[in-house]
Amino acid sequence: MDLILVKYLHILSSTLLFGTGIGTAFYLFFTSRTRDARLVAAVARLVVIADWIFTATTIVFQPASGLYLAHRMGVPLATPWLFWSLVLFVIAAACWLPVMWLQMRLRDIAKAAAEQGTELPPRYAAHLGAWTALGVPALLSFLAIFYLMVAKQVPWFDG
C-alpha cells in the first residue's frame, strides 16, 4: 500500500477515534445531567452505536497502520516516542473496553427507566461516575499520543 495513503488513513483514523470519543462523551455526560430518562436513553443508544461503528474500527486500525508505518519508515519500536505512544495507546484501549460495557449498561438502565416512566436510578449515577473516571486517563493518553506523534520526542525521557 502506498505510504502516503497509509499516513493519510492513519491521521484520518486518529481524527475519527478522538473526535468520536470527545463527541460521544460530551453528549452522554451532559445529557445524563438532565436526568431525563427518555432523552438519556435516546442519546445513550446513539453513543453506543457510534462507538461500535467508529471507535471499534479505528481502535483496531490505529495500531495496525502505525506499526506498518513504523516498519516501512524504518523506525524501531524501541524509539522512545513510538514506544511511549504504544504504551499510552494500550492504556487508552484498556480504558475503552470497560467504557463500552458501562455505556451499554447506561443505555439499558436509561431505557428501562424511560419505559417505566421512572427517574434514573442511583446505579445509573454510579455507572456514569465509573465511565467518567475511565474516560480521563483515555483522554490524557490520546492527548499525549498526539504530542508524541508531532514532536517525535518524549519530554519525560532523556534516553
SVG drawing of the C-alpha trace seen along z (x, -y; Angstrom):
<svg xmlns="http://www.w3.org/2000/svg" viewBox="-44 -19 64 24">
<polyline fill="none" stroke="black" stroke-width="0.4" points="0.0,0.0 1.3,-3.4 3.0,-5.1 1.2,-8.5 -2.2,-6.7 -1.5,-4.8 -0.3,-8.0 -3.4,-9.8 -5.7,-6.9 -3.7,-6.8 -4.3,-10.5 -7.9,-10.3 -8.5,-7.3 -7.0,-9.1 -9.2,-12.0 -12.3,-9.8 -11.2,-8.0 -10.5,-11.1 -13.5,-13.1 -15.9,-10.3 -14.6,-9.8 -14.8,-13.5 -18.2,-13.9 -19.9,-10.9 -18.5,-11.6 -19.8,-15.2 -23.3,-14.3 -23.7,-11.4 -22.2,-13.3 -24.3,-16.5 -27.4,-14.6 -27.1,-12.5 -27.0,-15.7 -30.6,-16.4 -31.8,-13.2 -34.5,-12.9 -34.6,-9.1 -36.2,-9.3 -33.6,-11.8 -30.7,-9.9 -31.9,-6.6 -32.1,-8.0 -28.6,-9.6 -27.0,-6.6 -28.4,-4.3 -26.7,-6.5 -23.5,-6.8 -23.2,-3.0 -23.8,-2.8 -21.3,-5.5 -18.6,-3.9 -19.1,-0.5 -19.0,-2.0 -16.2,-4.5 -14.2,-3.7 -14.1,0.0 -12.9,-0.1 -10.3,-2.9 -9.0,-1.3 -8.0,1.7 -6.8,-0.3 -4.6,-2.7 -2.1,-0.3 -2.1,1.7 -1.4,-1.3 1.0,-2.8 3.1,0.4 3.0,0.7 4.2,-2.9 7.0,-2.4 8.2,0.7 8.1,-1.0 9.8,-4.1 12.5,-2.1 11.5,-3.5 12.4,-0.9 9.6,-0.1 12.1,-0.9 12.3,-4.5 11.1,-6.4 8.3,-8.5 7.0,-5.4 7.3,-3.1 5.5,-5.5 2.8,-6.1 2.2,-2.4 2.1,-2.2 -0.4,-5.1 -2.5,-3.6 -2.7,-0.3 -3.8,-2.3 -6.5,-4.1 -7.7,-0.9 -7.8,0.8 -10.0,-2.0 -12.2,-1.8 -13.3,1.8 -14.9,1.3 -16.2,-2.1 -18.2,-0.3 -19.6,2.1 -20.6,-0.8 -22.2,-2.7 -24.3,0.3 -25.4,0.6 -26.1,-3.2 -28.2,-2.8 -30.1,0.2 -30.7,-1.4 -32.0,-4.6 -34.2,-2.7 -35.8,-0.7 -36.4,-3.9 -37.9,-5.6 -40.2,-2.6 -41.4,-2.5 -41.7,-6.3 -39.4,-6.5 -36.3,-8.5 -32.9,-7.3 -32.0,-5.0 -28.9,-5.6 -27.0,-2.8 -27.1,-5.0 -25.1,-7.7 -22.6,-5.1 -22.0,-3.7 -21.7,-7.2 -19.1,-8.0 -17.0,-4.9 -17.5,-5.8 -16.2,-9.3 -13.3,-8.1 -12.2,-5.8 -12.5,-8.5 -10.0,-10.8 -6.9,-8.5 -8.0,-7.6 -8.3,-11.3 -5.0,-12.2 -3.3,-9.2 -4.7,-10.3 -3.6,-13.9 -0.1,-12.7 0.0,-10.4 -0.9,-13.4 2.0,-15.3 4.4,-12.4 3.4,-11.9 4.1,-15.6 7.2,-16.3 8.8,-12.9 10.4,-13.3 9.4,-12.3 9.6,-15.2 9.8,-12.9 12.5,-10.7 16.1,-11.8 17.4,-8.5"/>
</svg>
